[in-house]
Amino acid sequence: MKIFTRIAAAVTAALVSVFVATPAFAQESGEKFNPADQFSAAGQPVDTVAILIVGAILLVVVLVTAQLVGNLFEKSGK
């Protein structure tokens, strides 16, 4: 049951992050949002270190959140 709770917490954290980021994409003040602008064109360097740092931070946030939510459902042996 503990594994199931951790997986549920990770999925919940991922869904919440999507819903939190949605308003940033919904606003249309001045310029239109072009999803292709997010990606680098062929030949442009990619900042691999920044990508790894962001990935590590997101992994820590998801694992800590899963651990905290999992502890809420853990039965005490007293």
PyMOL commands that set and color helices and strands:
alter all, ss='L'
color gray80, all
select helices_A, chain A and resi 2-26+35-38+48-72
alter helices_A, ss='H'
color red, helices_A
deselect
rebuild
show_as cartoon
